[in-house]
């Protein structure tokens, strides 16, 4: 006789599935009100369908096999990161080369740096887990750091500062979870501060009047990136109708939502197109205006539950590799949630980081759903207690 209860206990994490479905439903339902009149919602649902298929495949696949695929994973990551530069498939949009597409199909553009986040998490987990939780040799530490910086520098050439920051957070978070010495971590952070300061200093001497098709720009940090930083520092007061316009409209929208919001589809700032990029970067602003404080807190509560569940799955993993995968996913989600929500309220610098499961974007939604598949794969292969008629015994898979 088939033990249905045993199968469910073995393969299904009810809390994760319920939280995942609630967030996914919340995002799909709300996005429909934010993108009225175009085909964005339909394309997003196609991404959800593709993501669910891939999630099921990864869920059934034994994640532990990835631990021995260092070179294939590295090769895949390199291909994903350089693919926007390849002829025929690479696409330049708004002076940035971050997308690939099918020749002749303008409606289909994918951002390969999104799935590269998952590949990087698995790759770093496979590498760091080899040191058994004690990354105390500086040469091993330097090796991991060097490998981690490859995706960062690759996406910075596109340029994509927001995604680059995600890769840095993954590196620091997974090194910490992997047992790196505190002294090494402090040296790494200090070195990062020095490098960033040097970049800002050198960048002021790199202006070129003919860059970007005849329009002047800097070499290291583009002018729009600097403008976003200045907007964060002065909260958009110096240029309220230019670089600071998006932030000002976002804060107006969130503040006007009050406790319960104006109602779905009734937000004046969003529905009258005062908020730029309202389906992607500033979708939380639309939510804050239309659903108010209650709707925003409900979403944040679901995010907190998702992060806690992912951490618990990592803690129950049968090996360090699975723990590091879960930890990397938590780092990715937590930073993107904090950064996206924070920037809409002026608490974080403005970057183009999508809000997980909410922002419109085929690549991003597939990547986030795929991350849930990895969590379920780790969960279903944990050590667990199986009940039988003759008693109980441990089964280690």
Backbone torsions as a table, in degrees:
resi	resn	phi	psi	omega
1	UNK	NA	137.0	-178.6
2	UNK	-73.9	127.8	179.5
3	UNK	-87.5	89.0	-177.3
4	UNK	-61.9	-43.0	-178.7
5	UNK	-62.7	-41.5	179.1
6	UNK	-64.3	-39.8	178.9
7	UNK	-63.6	-44.0	-179.8
8	UNK	-64.5	-44.0	179.0
9	UNK	-63.2	-31.3	-176.5
10	UNK	-78.4	-39.4	-168.9
11	UNK	-109.4	-21.4	-170.2
12	UNK	-112.3	132.1	171.2
13	UNK	-106.0	97.0	-172.5
14	UNK	-55.8	-43.7	-176.4
15	UNK	-64.4	-40.5	179.1
16	UNK	-65.2	-45.8	-178.4
17	UNK	-63.9	-42.5	-179.7
18	UNK	-64.4	-47.0	180.0
19	UNK	-63.4	-43.0	179.1
20	UNK	-60.6	-46.4	-179.1
21	UNK	-64.9	-40.5	179.5
22	UNK	-63.2	-45.2	-179.9
23	UNK	-66.7	-42.2	-179.2
24	UNK	-63.8	-41.8	178.3
25	UNK	-66.5	-43.0	177.8
26	UNK	-56.7	-48.6	-178.5
27	UNK	-64.8	-44.0	-178.3
28	UNK	-65.9	-42.6	-178.1
29	UNK	-67.9	-42.8	-176.5
30	UNK	-73.6	-37.2	179.9
31	UNK	-60.1	-32.7	-179.5
32	UNK	-61.3	-35.3	178.8
33	UNK	-78.0	-22.4	-176.8
34	UNK	-86.7	-17.9	-175.5
35	UNK	-125.5	41.5	-179.7
36	UNK	-58.8	137.5	170.8
37	UNK	92.6	1.1	175.6
38	UNK	-134.6	-177.3	-175.4
39	UNK	-94.2	14.2	-177.1
40	UNK	-61.8	-42.4	-176.5
41	UNK	-64.6	-40.5	179.1
42	UNK	-63.8	-41.6	177.9
43	UNK	-66.2	-36.6	177.5
44	UNK	-63.6	-39.8	178.9
45	UNK	-67.6	-31.7	173.4
46	UNK	-64.4	-39.4	176.3
47	UNK	-64.6	-38.9	177.5
48	UNK	-62.7	-44.2	179.9
49	UNK	-62.1	-44.9	177.9
50	UNK	-63.6	-42.1	179.6
51	UNK	-61.7	-40.3	179.8
52	UNK	-65.8	-37.5	177.2
53	UNK	-64.5	-47.2	179.5
54	UNK	-65.8	-34.9	177.7
55	UNK	-61.5	-43.0	179.4
56	UNK	-63.8	-40.1	179.4
57	UNK	-63.6	-47.2	-179.6
58	UNK	-66.8	-37.4	178.7
59	UNK	-58.1	-44.8	-178.4
60	UNK	-77.3	-20.8	-178.7
61	UNK	-80.3	141.4	178.7
62	UNK	-77.0	108.2	-175.7
63	UNK	-59.9	-24.5	-176.3
64	UNK	-65.3	-19.8	177.2
65	UNK	-68.2	-26.9	178.8
66	UNK	-62.9	-25.5	-175.6
67	UNK	-61.6	-23.5	-178.1
68	UNK	-101.6	10.0	-176.6
69	UNK	-110.3	41.9	-175.6
70	UNK	-58.5	-51.3	-176.9
71	UNK	-67.3	-45.6	175.8
72	UNK	-60.1	-39.0	178.5
73	UNK	-65.4	-41.0	178.5
74	UNK	-63.1	-44.1	179.5
75	UNK	-63.4	-41.7	178.2
76	UNK	-63.1	-41.3	-179.5
77	UNK	-64.2	-43.5	179.1
78	UNK	-62.1	-42.6	179.6
79	UNK	-62.7	-45.0	-179.8
80	UNK	-60.0	-39.7	-174.1
81	UNK	-78.4	-27.1	179.7
82	UNK	-98.1	-9.9	-175.9
83	UNK	-57.6	-34.7	177.2
84	UNK	-63.3	-17.3	179.3
85	UNK	-91.3	-6.2	-178.0
86	UNK	-75.9	142.1	179.3
87	UNK	-66.0	151.7	176.1
88	UNK	78.9	-37.3	-177.7
89	UNK	-105.8	-24.0	179.1
90	UNK	-72.3	142.4	-178.3
91	UNK	-130.8	137.8	176.8
92	UNK	-106.3	123.4	179.8
93	UNK	-129.6	124.7	179.8
94	UNK	55.1	45.8	176.4
95	UNK	63.9	22.2	176.7
96	UNK	-128.6	138.2	-179.6
97	UNK	-108.9	82.9	-175.4
98	UNK	-120.5	-5.5	-169.6
99	UNK	-121.0	157.3	169.8
100	UNK	-125.9	156.6	-179.3
101	UNK	-154.3	168.5	177.0
102	UNK	-84.7	125.7	179.8
103	UNK	-53.7	128.4	179.1
104	UNK	88.9	-6.3	179.3
105	UNK	-117.3	89.9	-174.5
106	UNK	-69.9	-25.6	-175.1
107	UNK	-75.7	-15.4	-174.9
108	UNK	-110.0	106.3	175.7
109	UNK	-130.2	133.6	-178.9
110	UNK	-118.9	146.9	178.7
111	UNK	-107.1	99.2	-173.1
112	UNK	-65.7	-17.9	178.3
113	UNK	-67.6	-18.9	177.8
114	UNK	-69.9	-57.6	176.3
115	UNK	-63.7	-22.8	177.0
116	UNK	-63.1	-25.0	175.7
117	UNK	-62.1	-45.3	179.8
118	UNK	-65.9	-43.5	179.4
119	UNK	-62.2	-40.1	178.7
120	UNK	-64.3	-41.1	178.4
121	UNK	-60.0	-48.2	-179.2
122	UNK	-66.3	-40.8	-179.4
123	UNK	-63.6	-47.8	179.4
124	UNK	-66.0	-37.6	178.1
125	UNK	-62.8	-41.4	179.4
126	UNK	-65.2	-39.7	-178.5
127	UNK	-73.0	-48.3	-175.8
128	UNK	-67.9	-35.7	-178.1
129	UNK	-63.7	-20.0	179.2
130	UNK	-67.0	-18.0	-179.0
131	UNK	-95.0	5.8	171.8
132	UNK	63.6	27.1	177.7
133	UNK	84.5	8.4	178.8
134	UNK	-132.9	84.4	179.8
135	UNK	-91.9	71.9	-171.2
136	UNK	-108.6	2.3	175.4
137	UNK	-98.6	127.6	-174.2
138	UNK	-64.0	-28.8	178.7
139	UNK	-69.2	-41.1	175.8
140	UNK	-65.8	-40.3	178.1
141	UNK	-60.9	-45.3	-179.8
142	UNK	-64.2	-35.8	179.2
143	UNK	-63.0	-45.2	-179.9
144	UNK	-65.9	-42.1	179.4
145	UNK	-62.3	-43.8	179.6
146	UNK	-60.5	-43.3	178.3
147	UNK	-66.8	-34.9	-178.4
148	UNK	-70.1	-29.7	-176.5
149	UNK	-78.9	-15.0	-180.0
150	UNK	-59.7	-52.4	178.4
151	UNK	-64.0	-32.0	178.9
152	UNK	-62.3	-52.3	-179.0
153	UNK	-66.3	-32.4	180.0
154	UNK	-64.0	-46.0	-178.6
155	UNK	-75.6	-23.3	178.1
156	UNK	-70.1	-23.5	177.3
157	UNK	-77.2	-9.2	-174.2
158	UNK	-75.5	-36.4	-11.0
159	UNK	-92.9	153.1	179.1
160	UNK	-149.0	86.1	-175.8
161	UNK	-64.2	-40.5	-178.2
162	UNK	-60.2	-50.2	179.1
163	UNK	-65.8	-35.7	176.7
164	UNK	-59.6	-39.9	178.0
165	UNK	-64.2	-34.8	177.8
166	UNK	-61.4	-43.0	179.3
167	UNK	-64.5	-36.1	176.8
168	UNK	-66.0	-42.4	178.4
169	UNK	-62.8	-41.0	177.0
170	UNK	-59.7	-43.4	-179.7
171	UNK	-61.2	-51.5	-176.9
172	UNK	-65.1	-45.0	-178.0
173	UNK	-64.1	-43.7	-176.8
174	UNK	-75.7	-30.3	172.9
175	UNK	-64.1	-42.8	178.3
176	UNK	-62.3	-46.4	179.0
177	UNK	-67.0	-27.7	-178.4
178	UNK	-81.8	2.7	174.6
179	UNK	89.7	23.1	178.0
180	UNK	-65.9	143.9	179.2
181	UNK	-62.3	142.7	-179.9
182	UNK	-60.9	-35.5	179.7
183	UNK	-62.1	-40.6	178.7
184	UNK	-66.7	-40.0	-179.0
185	UNK	-64.6	-41.2	179.3
186	UNK	-65.8	-39.9	177.1
187	UNK	-63.3	-41.0	179.0
188	UNK	-61.7	-46.0	-179.2
189	UNK	-65.4	-42.7	178.4
190	UNK	-62.7	-42.5	176.9
191	UNK	-61.1	-38.6	177.7
192	UNK	-62.7	-41.7	178.5
193	UNK	-62.5	-41.8	179.7
194	UNK	-64.9	-43.7	-179.7
195	UNK	-63.2	-45.2	-179.5
196	UNK	-62.1	-43.3	178.7
197	UNK	-62.1	-40.1	179.4
198	UNK	-65.5	-39.4	179.4
199	UNK	-61.0	-44.5	179.3
200	UNK	-63.9	-39.1	-178.4
201	UNK	-69.0	-45.2	-178.9
202	UNK	-69.9	-33.8	-174.3
203	UNK	-60.0	-32.0	-177.2
204	UNK	-66.8	-14.5	179.9
205	UNK	-101.8	9.0	-173.3
206	UNK	-109.6	16.0	-178.9
207	UNK	-64.5	135.8	179.0
208	UNK	-134.4	121.4	-176.9
209	UNK	-66.3	-21.9	-175.5
210	UNK	-103.4	7.2	179.9
211	UNK	-72.8	153.1	179.4
212	UNK	58.7	57.8	173.0
213	UNK	63.7	38.9	177.4
214	UNK	98.2	-10.8	177.8
215	UNK	-97.0	133.8	-177.7
216	UNK	-67.6	148.3	177.7
217	UNK	-166.9	167.2	177.6
218	UNK	-87.2	165.0	-176.9
219	UNK	-86.5	-48.0	-172.7
220	UNK	-86.5	-53.5	177.8
221	UNK	-115.9	122.4	-177.4
222	UNK	-68.7	159.5	-175.8
223	UNK	-62.4	-37.8	-179.6
224	UNK	-68.2	-30.5	176.6
225	UNK	-68.4	-41.1	176.8
226	UNK	-65.3	-38.5	179.7
227	UNK	-61.9	-40.2	178.6
228	UNK	-63.3	-38.2	178.7
229	UNK	-66.6	-43.7	179.7
230	UNK	-64.8	-36.0	176.9
231	UNK	-61.7	-41.5	178.3
232	UNK	-64.0	-40.9	-176.1
233	UNK	-69.1	-39.2	-178.9
234	UNK	-107.6	10.1	177.5
235	UNK	57.0	32.9	173.5
236	UNK	77.8	8.0	-175.7
237	UNK	-72.1	-31.6	-176.6
238	UNK	-75.5	-23.8	-178.6
239	UNK	-144.7	67.5	-172.7
240	UNK	-67.0	-23.5	-179.8
241	UNK	-103.3	-1.5	179.9
242	UNK	-113.5	-108.9	-176.7
243	UNK	-63.7	-29.0	-178.3
244	UNK	-90.1	2.3	-175.1
245	UNK	-61.6	-48.3	-177.0
246	UNK	-60.8	-45.0	-179.9
247	UNK	-64.3	-43.1	-179.9
248	UNK	-62.7	-44.5	179.1
249	UNK	-66.2	-34.8	178.7
250	UNK	-64.4	-45.5	-179.4
251	UNK	-67.4	-35.9	176.2
252	UNK	-62.5	-43.9	-178.2
253	UNK	-63.4	-48.5	-178.3
254	UNK	-64.4	-42.8	-179.6
255	UNK	-65.8	-35.9	-178.1
256	UNK	-76.2	-13.2	179.6
257	UNK	-69.5	-24.5	178.6
258	UNK	61.3	-147.3	-175.9
259	UNK	-79.3	-47.0	-173.6
260	UNK	-111.2	-3.5	177.9
261	UNK	82.9	174.5	-178.9
262	UNK	-91.7	-7.0	-178.5
263	UNK	105.5	149.9	-179.0
264	UNK	-59.8	127.6	178.9
265	UNK	76.1	6.1	-176.1
266	UNK	-109.4	4.2	-179.8
267	UNK	-74.0	124.0	-176.7
268	UNK	-71.2	-41.2	-179.1
269	UNK	-63.9	-38.8	-176.6
270	UNK	-83.7	-50.2	-174.5
271	UNK	-70.0	-23.1	177.2
272	UNK	-96.2	12.4	172.8
273	UNK	65.5	27.7	173.1
274	UNK	-74.2	-31.0	179.7
275	UNK	-85.7	120.4	177.9
276	UNK	-75.7	152.4	177.0
277	UNK	48.6	46.3	-172.9
278	UNK	-71.2	-17.1	178.4
279	UNK	-93.0	-9.7	-176.0
280	UNK	-122.3	-89.7	-174.0
281	UNK	-62.0	-40.0	-172.3
282	UNK	-109.2	31.1	-178.4
283	UNK	-68.4	-27.8	177.4
284	UNK	-66.7	-30.2	177.3
285	UNK	-65.2	-40.6	177.9
286	UNK	-64.0	-43.4	179.3
287	UNK	-62.5	-43.6	-179.7
288	UNK	-62.6	-35.6	179.7
289	UNK	-74.9	-41.1	-172.4
290	UNK	-88.6	-29.9	-179.7
291	UNK	-112.7	-6.8	174.4
292	UNK	68.6	-165.3	-178.0
293	UNK	-60.9	-38.9	-178.4
294	UNK	-63.9	-45.5	179.8
295	UNK	-65.8	-37.9	179.6
296	UNK	-67.3	-43.6	179.6
297	UNK	-66.0	-35.7	178.0
298	UNK	-61.5	-43.3	178.7
299	UNK	-66.1	-45.0	179.8
300	UNK	-62.4	-37.6	176.9
301	UNK	-62.6	-40.9	176.9
302	UNK	-65.1	-40.2	176.9
303	UNK	-61.8	-44.1	179.9
304	UNK	-61.4	-42.2	178.5
305	UNK	-62.3	-41.5	-180.0
306	UNK	-62.9	-42.5	-179.8
307	UNK	-67.0	-40.9	179.5
308	UNK	-64.8	-42.3	178.7
309	UNK	-63.3	-42.9	179.0
310	UNK	-62.1	-39.1	177.1
311	UNK	-65.2	-40.1	179.8
312	UNK	-66.3	-36.0	176.7
313	UNK	-64.8	-42.2	177.0
314	UNK	-61.6	-39.0	179.7
315	UNK	-67.8	-27.6	-178.2
316	UNK	-92.9	1.8	-176.4
317	UNK	-62.8	152.4	-179.8
318	UNK	-79.8	-10.5	-179.1
319	UNK	-151.6	166.2	179.9
320	UNK	-65.1	-33.1	179.5
321	UNK	-58.0	-48.7	178.3
322	UNK	-64.2	-39.0	178.2
323	UNK	-61.7	-42.5	-179.5
324	UNK	-68.3	-36.6	176.3
325	UNK	-60.4	-48.1	179.4
326	UNK	-63.3	-41.0	178.9
327	UNK	-63.8	-39.1	177.6
328	UNK	-64.5	-40.8	178.3
329	UNK	-63.9	-41.3	177.7
330	UNK	-62.4	-43.7	178.1
331	UNK	-59.9	-44.3	-179.3
332	UNK	-61.5	-52.5	-178.5
333	UNK	-63.9	-47.4	-175.3
334	UNK	-60.6	-43.2	-179.6
335	UNK	-66.9	-43.4	-179.1
336	UNK	-65.3	-39.3	177.8
337	UNK	-64.6	-48.9	-179.2
338	UNK	-61.8	-45.0	-176.6
339	UNK	-68.1	-46.4	-177.0
340	UNK	-65.9	-50.3	-179.7
341	UNK	-65.0	-40.7	-179.2
342	UNK	-63.1	-38.7	-177.1
343	UNK	-70.4	-28.7	179.8
344	UNK	-70.3	-18.8	-179.7
345	UNK	-110.3	6.9	179.1
346	UNK	79.1	15.0	-179.2
347	UNK	-93.6	-15.2	179.1
348	UNK	-136.3	154.2	177.3
349	UNK	-60.9	152.2	-177.9
350	UNK	-78.3	120.5	174.3
351	UNK	-137.4	164.7	-178.2
352	UNK	-90.1	46.2	-179.9
353	UNK	-88.8	125.0	-179.2
354	UNK	-73.7	153.4	175.2
355	UNK	-85.0	118.8	-173.5
356	UNK	-52.4	130.5	176.6
357	UNK	70.0	-3.5	-177.2
358	UNK	-114.0	-47.0	-177.0
359	UNK	-68.1	144.9	175.7
360	UNK	-69.1	136.8	178.6
361	UNK	159.6	115.9	-177.2
362	UNK	-60.9	-47.3	-177.4
363	UNK	-64.3	-42.0	-176.8
364	UNK	-67.7	-44.0	-177.4
365	UNK	-67.1	-39.5	177.6
366	UNK	-63.9	-42.2	-179.6
367	UNK	-62.3	-45.0	-178.2
368	UNK	-68.0	-37.5	176.6
369	UNK	-68.1	-38.5	177.5
370	UNK	-61.8	-36.5	177.3
371	UNK	-61.4	-37.7	176.4
372	UNK	-64.4	-36.6	176.6
373	UNK	-62.1	-39.0	176.8
374	UNK	-64.4	-42.0	178.0
375	UNK	-60.2	-42.7	179.6
376	UNK	-67.8	-34.1	177.3
377	UNK	-64.6	-41.5	177.2
378	UNK	-65.9	-43.4	-178.7
379	UNK	-61.9	-45.3	-173.4
380	UNK	-74.1	-7.5	177.9
381	UNK	-117.9	23.5	176.1
382	UNK	-79.2	163.4	168.3
383	UNK	-66.4	134.6	-177.6
384	UNK	-145.8	162.8	-179.0
385	UNK	-98.3	119.4	-179.9
386	UNK	-105.7	132.0	179.9
387	UNK	-91.3	131.4	175.5
388	UNK	-125.4	169.5	-178.7
389	UNK	-65.3	-31.1	-178.1
390	UNK	-87.5	0.9	-178.5
391	UNK	139.1	-153.4	179.3
392	UNK	-129.0	151.4	177.1
393	UNK	-149.8	155.4	-179.5
394	UNK	-81.9	136.4	175.1
395	UNK	-119.6	117.5	177.2
396	UNK	-104.6	118.2	-176.9
397	UNK	-99.6	NA	NA
